[in-house]
């Protein structure tokens, strides 16, 4: 059975990320600087190169792959919660190449911004903290009832 919590919208931040910055690191730094512990993130733009991950469900490990080419960010969506007492951004991204071929997965450090516009929707409600989920091996939200 699903476990859900009611949350409220508080405010939104929008802006442009720095050219040459690490995409995940830059969004995470904004969350730390603005003390955003619960929220949603979305972004559009382009990257110079990317590093994406795929979670192997049998082995319970992430497998990462690099795309050493310029790509468009056709969609980036994610959430912000707490892990080890600090804000953590969990995002997935879909990228396209010059021929329109799409690549997607878990956004990993090593994805370098060419140009990026980001929106961070700040939420308020019960704490969403990540901890190890024994069934999946993933750092999922601890949803104590």
MDAnalysis code that builds the backbone (N, CA, C; Angstrom):
import MDAnalysis as mda
import numpy as np

u = mda.Universe.empty(435, n_residues=145, atom_resindex=np.repeat(np.arange(145), 3), trajectory=True)
u.add_TopologyAttr("name", ["N", "CA", "C"] * 145)
u.add_TopologyAttr("resid", np.arange(1, 146))
u.add_TopologyAttr("resname", ["UNK", "UNK", "UNK", "UNK", "UNK", "UNK", "UNK", "UNK", "UNK", "UNK", "UNK", "UNK", "UNK", "UNK", "UNK", "UNK", "UNK", "UNK", "UNK", "UNK", "UNK", "UNK", "UNK", "UNK", "UNK", "UNK", "UNK", "UNK", "UNK", "UNK", "UNK", "UNK", "UNK", "UNK", "UNK", "UNK", "UNK", "UNK", "UNK", "UNK", "UNK", "UNK", "UNK", "UNK", "UNK", "UNK", "UNK", "UNK", "UNK", "UNK", "UNK", "UNK", "UNK", "UNK", "UNK", "UNK", "UNK", "UNK", "UNK", "UNK", "UNK", "UNK", "UNK", "UNK", "UNK", "UNK", "UNK", "UNK", "UNK", "UNK", "UNK", "UNK", "UNK", "UNK", "UNK", "UNK", "UNK", "UNK", "UNK", "UNK", "UNK", "UNK", "UNK", "UNK", "UNK", "UNK", "UNK", "UNK", "UNK", "UNK", "UNK", "UNK", "UNK", "UNK", "UNK", "UNK", "UNK", "UNK", "UNK", "UNK", "UNK", "UNK", "UNK", "UNK", "UNK", "UNK", "UNK", "UNK", "UNK", "UNK", "UNK", "UNK", "UNK", "UNK", "UNK", "UNK", "UNK", "UNK", "UNK", "UNK", "UNK", "UNK", "UNK", "UNK", "UNK", "UNK", "UNK", "UNK", "UNK", "UNK", "UNK", "UNK", "UNK", "UNK", "UNK", "UNK", "UNK", "UNK", "UNK", "UNK", "UNK", "UNK", "UNK", "UNK", "UNK"])
u.atoms.positions = np.array([
    [0.834, -1.181, 0.000],
    [0.000, 0.000, 0.000],
    [0.882, 1.248, 0.000],
    [0.491, 2.220, -0.754],
    [1.245, 3.477, -0.856],
    [1.190, 4.250, 0.461],
    [2.278, 4.927, 0.760],
    [2.340, 5.822, 1.912],
    [2.558, 7.225, 1.375],
    [1.633, 8.134, 1.661],
    [1.738, 9.504, 1.167],
    [1.563, 10.490, 2.313],
    [2.041, 11.699, 2.071],
    [1.937, 12.772, 3.058],
    [1.458, 14.036, 2.357],
    [0.742, 14.847, 3.071],
    [0.303, 16.129, 2.513],
    [1.418, 17.154, 2.703],
    [1.691, 17.893, 1.638],
    [2.687, 18.963, 1.689],
    [2.082, 20.217, 1.075],
    [2.708, 21.346, 1.322],
    [2.208, 22.620, 0.810],
    [3.288, 23.322, -0.003],
    [2.857, 24.021, -1.023],
    [3.759, 24.833, -1.830],
    [4.116, 26.096, -1.056],
    [5.394, 26.445, -1.044],
    [5.845, 27.623, -0.305],
    [6.285, 28.736, -1.251],
    [7.242, 28.440, -2.116],
    [7.750, 29.442, -3.059],
    [8.525, 28.734, -4.161],
    [8.993, 29.543, -5.117],
    [9.736, 28.988, -6.230],
    [10.939, 29.866, -6.524],
    [12.062, 29.223, -6.853],
    [13.255, 29.930, -7.313],
    [13.463, 29.551, -8.771],
    [13.822, 30.516, -9.592],
    [14.140, 30.259, -10.993],
    [15.413, 31.000, -11.338],
    [16.230, 30.387, -12.191],
    [17.454, 31.067, -12.580],
    [18.243, 30.302, -13.614],
    [19.425, 30.827, -13.883],
    [20.326, 30.280, -14.887],
    [21.552, 29.724, -14.178],
    [21.955, 28.523, -14.566],
    [23.150, 27.919, -13.981],
    [24.389, 28.387, -14.733],
    [25.521, 28.301, -14.064],
    [26.780, 28.775, -14.633],
    [27.291, 27.856, -15.733],
    [27.740, 28.472, -16.817],
    [28.371, 27.749, -17.928],
    [29.596, 27.013, -17.393],
    [29.707, 25.715, -17.696],
    [30.854, 24.929, -17.261],
    [30.706, 24.282, -15.895],
    [29.604, 24.575, -15.202],
    [29.386, 23.994, -13.877],
    [28.929, 22.544, -13.996],
    [29.116, 21.790, -12.940],
    [28.555, 20.455, -12.854],
    [27.062, 20.605, -12.538],
    [26.205, 20.052, -13.380],
    [24.760, 20.261, -13.277],
    [24.197, 19.836, -11.930],
    [24.472, 18.630, -11.492],
    [23.940, 18.135, -10.221],
    [24.520, 18.915, -9.044],
    [25.804, 19.184, -9.084],
    [26.462, 19.924, -8.002],
    [25.903, 21.343, -7.889],
    [25.674, 21.995, -9.012],
    [25.158, 23.368, -9.004],
    [23.755, 23.434, -8.403],
    [22.878, 22.506, -8.784],
    [21.518, 22.480, -8.226],
    [21.574, 22.162, -6.734],
    [22.413, 21.211, -6.358],
    [22.559, 20.858, -4.943],
    [23.070, 22.049, -4.133],
    [24.045, 22.776, -4.661],
    [24.577, 23.945, -3.953],
    [23.511, 25.010, -3.736],
    [22.634, 25.213, -4.718],
    [21.529, 26.166, -4.543],
    [20.660, 25.715, -3.378],
    [20.349, 24.427, -3.320],
    [19.508, 23.907, -2.236],
    [20.169, 24.092, -0.879],
    [21.457, 23.832, -0.806],
    [22.187, 24.023, 0.456],
    [22.198, 25.507, 0.827],
    [22.545, 26.377, -0.128],
    [22.624, 27.819, 0.131],
    [21.288, 28.416, 0.556],
    [20.192, 27.924, -0.039],
    [18.851, 28.467, 0.247],
    [18.131, 27.663, 1.322],
    [18.804, 26.668, 1.897],
    [18.242, 25.807, 2.939],
    [16.935, 25.155, 2.478],
    [16.975, 24.610, 1.257],
    [15.815, 23.917, 0.700],
    [15.945, 22.440, 1.028],
    [15.063, 21.953, 1.893],
    [15.129, 20.564, 2.348],
    [14.006, 19.704, 1.792],
    [13.038, 20.334, 1.127],
    [11.924, 19.605, 0.542],
    [11.472, 20.369, -0.692],
    [11.479, 19.694, -1.840],
    [11.073, 20.404, -3.044],
    [11.118, 19.554, -4.294],
    [10.863, 20.228, -5.411],
    [10.916, 19.632, -6.743],
    [11.824, 20.492, -7.600],
    [12.462, 19.873, -8.576],
    [13.349, 20.608, -9.467],
    [13.056, 20.201, -10.902],
    [13.164, 21.170, -11.798],
    [13.070, 20.893, -13.233],
    [14.024, 21.827, -13.951],
    [14.477, 21.397, -15.127],
    [15.421, 22.218, -15.873],
    [15.373, 21.882, -17.355],
    [15.804, 22.870, -18.148],
    [15.954, 22.745, -19.598],
    [17.258, 23.400, -19.987],
    [17.800, 23.008, -21.126],
    [19.024, 23.645, -21.595],
    [19.865, 22.709, -22.421],
    [21.175, 22.756, -22.186],
    [22.109, 21.929, -22.939],
    [23.332, 21.637, -22.078],
    [23.988, 20.515, -22.382],
    [25.208, 20.132, -21.662],
    [26.337, 19.868, -22.647],
    [27.561, 20.051, -22.159],
    [28.753, 19.774, -22.965],
    [29.046, 18.277, -23.017],
    [28.715, 17.593, -21.932],
    [28.859, 16.147, -21.828],
    [28.007, 15.696, -20.649],
    [27.759, 14.387, -20.573],
    [26.876, 13.900, -19.519],
    [27.371, 12.593, -18.925],
    [26.970, 12.375, -17.695],
    [27.196, 11.104, -17.002],
    [25.852, 10.700, -16.405],
    [25.362, 9.538, -16.836],
    [24.053, 9.061, -16.399],
    [24.182, 7.695, -15.753],
    [23.193, 7.361, -14.927],
    [23.209, 6.077, -14.250],
    [21.939, 5.291, -14.469],
    [22.093, 3.988, -14.335],
    [20.997, 3.042, -14.421],
    [21.149, 2.105, -13.233],
    [20.072, 1.864, -12.480],
    [20.151, 1.007, -11.307],
    [19.890, -0.443, -11.698],
    [20.885, -1.300, -11.483],
    [20.740, -2.718, -11.751],
    [19.990, -3.344, -10.574],
    [18.756, -3.746, -10.831],
    [17.886, -4.241, -9.764],
    [18.332, -5.579, -9.192],
    [19.012, -6.394, -9.974],
    [19.469, -7.688, -9.470],
    [20.706, -7.534, -8.569],
    [21.650, -6.700, -9.003],
    [22.901, -6.520, -8.257],
    [22.820, -5.426, -7.196],
    [21.762, -4.601, -7.244],
    [21.582, -3.481, -6.313],
    [22.739, -2.485, -6.373],
    [23.185, -2.177, -7.603],
    [24.229, -1.171, -7.799],
    [23.887, -0.318, -9.022],
    [24.351, 0.927, -8.983],
    [24.222, 1.796, -10.151],
    [25.324, 1.474, -11.151],
    [24.973, 1.470, -12.404],
    [25.924, 1.379, -13.504],
    [25.896, 2.739, -14.196],
    [27.048, 3.329, -14.414],
    [27.119, 4.663, -15.013],
    [27.707, 4.590, -16.411],
    [27.275, 5.516, -17.248],
    [27.838, 5.630, -18.587],
    [28.020, 7.089, -18.939],
    [29.030, 7.348, -19.756],
    [29.371, 8.711, -20.146],
    [28.955, 8.967, -21.591],
    [28.473, 10.175, -21.821],
    [28.139, 10.651, -23.163],
    [29.037, 11.849, -23.422],
    [30.107, 11.629, -24.143],
    [31.093, 12.677, -24.393],
    [30.762, 13.435, -25.671],
    [29.641, 14.141, -25.621],
    [29.161, 14.925, -26.753],
    [28.201, 16.001, -26.245],
    [27.954, 16.996, -27.067],
    [26.997, 18.036, -26.699],
    [25.591, 17.481, -26.853],
    [24.725, 17.835, -25.904],
    [23.372, 17.299, -25.859],
    [22.398, 18.355, -25.353],
    [21.156, 18.253, -25.802],
    [20.081, 19.102, -25.301],
    [19.443, 18.443, -24.087],
    [19.118, 19.233, -23.077],
    [18.327, 18.741, -21.951],
    [16.865, 18.883, -22.368],
    [16.236, 17.780, -22.745],
    [14.836, 17.858, -23.146],
    [13.913, 17.784, -21.936],
    [14.419, 17.207, -20.838],
    [13.662, 17.180, -19.590],
    [14.594, 16.810, -18.448],
    [14.480, 17.530, -17.365],
    [15.135, 17.160, -16.111],
    [14.079, 17.340, -15.045],
    [13.852, 16.298, -14.283],
    [12.883, 16.374, -13.199],
    [13.434, 15.634, -11.992],
    [13.128, 16.144, -10.823],
    [13.642, 15.493, -9.634],
    [13.028, 16.031, -8.369],
    [13.536, 15.524, -7.249],
    [13.049, 15.982, -5.956],
    [14.214, 16.302, -5.038],
    [13.877, 17.013, -3.987],
    [14.858, 17.434, -2.991],
    [14.367, 16.929, -1.650],
    [15.232, 16.234, -0.935],
    [14.906, 15.759, 0.394],
    [16.195, 15.771, 1.219],
    [16.206, 15.031, 2.313],
    [17.355, 15.043, 3.224],
    [18.009, 13.662, 3.261],
    [19.339, 13.655, 3.228],
    [20.110, 12.428, 3.453],
    [21.328, 12.824, 4.262],
    [21.564, 12.121, 5.333],
    [22.704, 12.412, 6.213],
    [22.695, 13.877, 6.655],
    [21.508, 14.389, 6.970],
    [21.291, 15.740, 7.518],
    [21.534, 16.884, 6.541],
    [21.707, 16.609, 5.247],
    [21.899, 17.678, 4.265],
    [20.945, 17.478, 3.079],
    [20.600, 18.571, 2.386],
    [19.746, 18.435, 1.207],
    [20.419, 17.594, 0.125],
    [19.626, 16.733, -0.495],
    [20.113, 15.904, -1.592],
    [19.124, 16.018, -2.752],
    [19.671, 16.161, -3.956],
    [18.856, 16.235, -5.163],
    [18.882, 14.878, -5.843],
    [17.706, 14.327, -6.083],
    [17.569, 13.072, -6.833],
    [16.869, 13.446, -8.128],
    [17.584, 13.371, -9.244],
    [17.027, 13.812, -10.523],
    [17.284, 12.800, -11.623],
    [16.348, 12.753, -12.542],
    [16.505, 11.981, -13.773],
    [16.474, 12.976, -14.922],
    [17.164, 12.629, -16.000],
    [17.283, 13.557, -17.118],
    [17.127, 12.798, -18.429],
    [16.499, 13.464, -19.387],
    [16.447, 12.966, -20.755],
    [17.189, 13.967, -21.618],
    [18.113, 13.450, -22.436],
    [18.962, 14.277, -23.285],
    [18.801, 13.821, -24.727],
    [18.994, 14.744, -25.667],
    [18.947, 14.344, -27.078],
    [20.186, 14.851, -27.802],
    [20.628, 14.061, -28.794],
    [21.793, 14.451, -29.577],
    [21.370, 15.212, -30.833],
    [22.331, 15.527, -31.688],
    [22.069, 16.331, -32.885],
    [21.123, 15.653, -33.870],
    [20.976, 14.335, -33.757],
    [20.083, 13.594, -34.640],
    [18.742, 13.274, -33.980],
    [18.540, 13.769, -32.773],
    [17.283, 13.531, -32.073],
    [17.212, 12.233, -31.298],
    [18.332, 11.510, -31.205],
    [18.360, 10.281, -30.416],
    [18.351, 10.651, -28.934],
    [17.551, 9.950, -28.186],
    [17.394, 10.268, -26.760],
    [18.189, 9.313, -25.881],
    [18.674, 9.867, -24.761],
    [19.385, 9.126, -23.732],
    [18.776, 9.551, -22.406],
    [18.679, 8.642, -21.479],
    [18.096, 9.035, -20.203],
    [18.629, 8.217, -19.062],
    [18.383, 8.716, -17.869],
    [18.771, 7.996, -16.671],
    [18.917, 8.906, -15.478],
    [19.526, 8.354, -14.467],
    [19.784, 9.036, -13.202],
    [20.905, 10.065, -13.423],
    [20.640, 11.327, -13.117],
    [21.647, 12.377, -13.271],
    [22.792, 12.136, -12.286],
    [24.010, 12.110, -12.816],
    [25.190, 11.851, -11.989],
    [26.175, 13.008, -12.095],
    [27.037, 13.156, -11.089],
    [28.109, 14.141, -11.197],
    [28.936, 13.860, -12.458],
    [29.379, 14.930, -13.100],
    [30.131, 14.791, -14.332],
    [29.351, 15.260, -15.550],
    [28.124, 15.720, -15.331],
    [27.315, 16.312, -16.392],
    [27.591, 17.809, -16.366],
    [28.160, 18.338, -17.454],
    [28.679, 19.706, -17.466],
    [27.760, 20.630, -18.268],
    [27.365, 21.731, -17.627],
    [26.414, 22.690, -18.190],
    [27.027, 23.472, -19.359],
    [26.287, 23.562, -20.449],
    [26.553, 24.538, -21.509],
    [25.661, 25.751, -21.248],
    [24.374, 25.503, -21.136],
    [23.396, 26.538, -20.761],
    [22.246, 25.822, -20.077],
    [21.752, 26.379, -18.976],
    [20.681, 25.683, -18.260],
    [19.837, 26.661, -17.456],
    [18.531, 26.544, -17.638],
    [17.555, 27.294, -16.847],
    [16.883, 26.309, -15.904],
    [16.834, 26.684, -14.632],
    [16.339, 25.767, -13.608],
    [15.208, 26.419, -12.821],
    [14.258, 25.587, -12.398],
    [13.181, 26.021, -11.507],
    [13.158, 25.070, -10.315],
    [13.185, 25.644, -9.120],
    [13.135, 24.855, -7.891],
    [11.895, 25.270, -7.128],
    [10.993, 24.324, -6.949],
    [9.731, 24.543, -6.260],
    [9.914, 24.101, -4.813],
    [9.882, 25.053, -3.886],
    [10.102, 24.772, -2.468],
    [8.774, 24.352, -1.834],
    [8.840, 23.251, -1.075],
    [7.655, 22.699, -0.431],
    [7.830, 22.687, 1.077],
    [6.710, 22.592, 1.800],
    [6.735, 22.538, 3.256],
    [5.833, 21.406, 3.708],
    [6.306, 20.670, 4.680],
    [5.526, 19.562, 5.212],
    [6.411, 18.687, 6.071],
    [5.943, 17.477, 6.351],
    [6.758, 16.563, 7.153],
    [8.104, 16.307, 6.481],
    [9.094, 16.004, 7.294],
    [10.441, 15.753, 6.792],
    [10.459, 14.499, 5.920],
    [11.107, 14.606, 4.747],
    [11.349, 13.467, 3.872],
    [12.843, 13.172, 3.955],
    [13.182, 12.121, 4.673],
    [14.585, 11.771, 4.865],
    [14.878, 10.434, 4.199],
    [16.043, 10.360, 3.539],
    [16.433, 9.132, 2.849],
    [17.217, 8.203, 3.768],
    [16.934, 6.932, 3.610],
    [17.658, 5.899, 4.337],
    [17.642, 4.632, 3.509],
    [18.492, 3.699, 3.830],
    [18.620, 2.470, 3.056],
    [17.349, 1.640, 3.144],
    [16.785, 1.345, 1.989],
    [15.627, 0.456, 1.877],
    [16.161, -0.962, 1.666],
    [15.905, -1.842, 2.619],
    [16.469, -3.196, 2.579],
    [15.981, -4.000, 1.376],
    [14.750, -3.783, 0.963],
    [14.186, -4.562, -0.140],
    [14.829, -4.237, -1.490],
    [15.128, -2.941, -1.724],
    [15.651, -2.525, -3.031],
    [17.137, -2.204, -3.024],
    [17.695, -1.928, -1.848],
    [19.086, -1.504, -1.761],
    [19.287, -0.038, -2.089],
    [18.184, 0.692, -2.263],
    [18.242, 2.107, -2.627],
    [18.076, 3.018, -1.413],
    [18.628, 4.235, -1.473],
    [18.389, 5.213, -0.396],
    [17.041, 5.916, -0.632],
    [15.964, 5.279, -0.218],
    [14.611, 5.789, -0.432],
    [14.126, 6.575, 0.776],
    [13.021, 7.274, 0.585],
    [12.404, 8.010, 1.686],
    [11.947, 7.040, 2.771],
    [12.288, 7.371, 4.015],
    [11.802, 6.593, 5.156],
    [10.396, 7.125, 5.460],
    [9.395, 6.315, 5.254],
    [8.005, 6.739, 5.393],
    [7.373, 6.034, 6.593],
    [7.923, 6.300, 7.761],
    [7.366, 5.676, 8.975],
    [5.934, 6.139, 9.146],
    [5.084, 5.189, 9.388],
    [3.655, 5.530, 9.509],
    [3.303, 5.849, 10.928],
])
